[in-house]
Amino acid sequence: MQFNYSNIILQQFKATWLPDTILAAMLRLDLLHPEVSGNKWFKLKYNLIAAAAQGKSHILTFGGAYSNHIAATAAACQLAGLTCTGIIRGEKPPVLSHTLQEAMAKGMQLQFISREAYRHKNTTDWASLFPDAFIVPEGGNNAAGAKGCEEILTLADTSSFTHIACACGTGTTLAGLINSALPAQELRGYPVLKGAEYLEQEVSALITVPRPPLWQLVHEHHGGGYAKVPAGLKEFMEDFFIQTGIPLDIVYTGKLVRGVCEDIKAGKYPSGSRILLIHTGGLQGNPLLS
Ligand SMILES: *Cc1c(COP(=O)(O)O)cnc(C)c1O
């Protein structure tokens, strides 16, 4: 399976909150494909290659009712001619979310488990329950996932940027960016989960280069926690769309751009910075707004 990476553009933008002394551009992974958009494809790529190498044509993975990873896995498996099962957190609701309806329509089999059982998913023996399946962890969070994300910075000429910023869930994408950035580039990950200090360890564990460039997690911009919508975020996203034509998602990229905006105002990006923001996609999740 091959996607047309030429849909992905590097888009320089201006916004009222961006001073003239700082340049900013968005790498639009959201334009890759309507459903397999953003970073989730890159995290899946080497997992699907590993599955093929093991002769497995069934993918088993995990996620919540609005998961971009579930959406991307269902779409990618359909395109690749693979079957798949999604283990979904929580009891089956009377009405499925649009994400789950879409995933089912693409052939994903859904299996709902209690939140309690979901918490223990990493110690559950899925291999004996699904002997023919290749197991991809929630969010594509493994070394193969990070390896795929090393390709992101090759999609355009990103060599002149001083800073690279992305939203973080599991931190897998950030790890891939760290592994592939130039030595002088500085990386900043913006976690969307509250209390995600454990991510420092998780990201470090996926770093494969002996001397990684400077990187840090900026923990102040989660806006109350995962999928929480703080006051002003929707307005910020709308205003950003009007100014730039770039749509953002409420869970990840909205918080990233707002976080970078606030950090710029707070002087945390020096004058002369050239900031590359990674648009990791996630737009399929936006109907949860309405
Ligand atoms: C999953 C997701 C992320 C988080 O990626 P990680 O590699 O888990 O840190 C960021 N942005 C969007 C839009 C996502 O769907």
The ligand as an SDF file (V2000), in Angstrom:
LIG
                    3D

 15 15  0  0  0  0  0  0  0  0999 V2000
   -2.7210   10.2310   17.9630 C   0  0  0  0  0  0  0  0  0  0  0  0
   -2.5310   11.6730   17.6540 C   0  0  0  0  0  0  0  0  0  0  0  0
   -1.4630   12.4040   18.2000 C   0  0  0  0  0  0  0  0  0  0  0  0
   -0.5320   11.8330   19.2200 C   0  0  0  0  0  0  0  0  0  0  0  0
    0.4960   11.0950   18.6510 O   0  0  0  0  0  0  0  0  0  0  0  0
    1.4890   10.2830   19.5960 P   0  0  0  0  0  0  0  0  0  0  0  0
    2.4330    9.6520   18.6590 O   0  0  0  0  0  0  0  0  0  0  0  0
    0.6440    9.2550   20.3080 O   0  0  0  0  0  0  0  0  0  0  0  0
    2.0940   11.2050   20.5620 O   0  0  0  0  0  0  0  0  0  0  0  0
   -1.3040   13.7280   17.8180 C   0  0  0  0  0  0  0  0  0  0  0  0
   -2.1650   14.3050   16.9590 N   0  0  0  0  0  0  0  0  0  0  0  0
   -3.2050   13.6430   16.4320 C   0  0  0  0  0  0  0  0  0  0  0  0
   -4.1210   14.3730   15.5280 C   0  0  0  0  0  0  0  0  0  0  0  0
   -3.4170   12.3090   16.7560 C   0  0  0  0  0  0  0  0  0  0  0  0
   -4.4850   11.6660   16.2380 O   0  0  0  0  0  0  0  0  0  0  0  0
  1  2  1  0
  2  3  1  0
  2 14  2  0
  3  4  1  0
  3 10  2  0
  4  5  1  0
  5  6  1  0
  6  7  2  0
  6  8  1  0
  6  9  1  0
 10 11  1  0
 11 12  2  0
 12 13  1  0
 12 14  1  0
 14 15  1  0
M  END
$$$$
